Amino acid sequence: MSRVVHEFYCTSCGKYFDVKLNIALNGNYRIHCPSCQHVHYRVLIKGEITDTRFPDNHESILIEDIYPMKSSCRDFQKETAMVTAGNPAPEAFLARLWHDRYSERI
């Protein structure tokens, strides 16, 4: 089954984390922040996280809890880590990393 990685922001602790989801997921899910364990109530449609929230009560149908890996937490967005002045493309990040590490060997 195909999976999609989503970047998610926790409003409680201010950290970003990645959530890897199956594209077949549909319904109400609780996404737990791996840093502070804050619970985000979200509706998923075809594996996509929507901005729609569902209430935490006995009438709402919860399908399952999602616990992302602790190692996916960071203080900044992926895009800001990869975008630098003069190198806006993500692939430029890898080229710059390779150059910084191996240029003196050439």
Stockholm file with secondary structure:
# STOCKHOLM 1.0

chainA/1-106         MSRVVHEFYCTSCGKYFDVKLNIALNGNYRIHCPSCQHVHYRVLIKGEITDTRFPDNHESILIEDIYPMKSSCRDFQKETAMVTAGNPAPEAFLARLWHDRYSERI
#=GR chainA/1-106 SS CCEEEEEEECTTTCCEEEEEEETTCCEEEEEECTTTCCEEEEEEETTEECSCCCCCSTTSCCCEEECCCGGGCBSSCHHHHHCBTTBCSHHHHHHHHHHHHHGGGC
#=GC SS_cons         CCEEEEEEECTTTCCEEEEEEETTCCEEEEEECTTTCCEEEEEEETTEECSCCCCCSTTSCCCEEECCCGGGCBSSCHHHHHCBTTBCSHHHHHHHHHHHHHGGGC
//
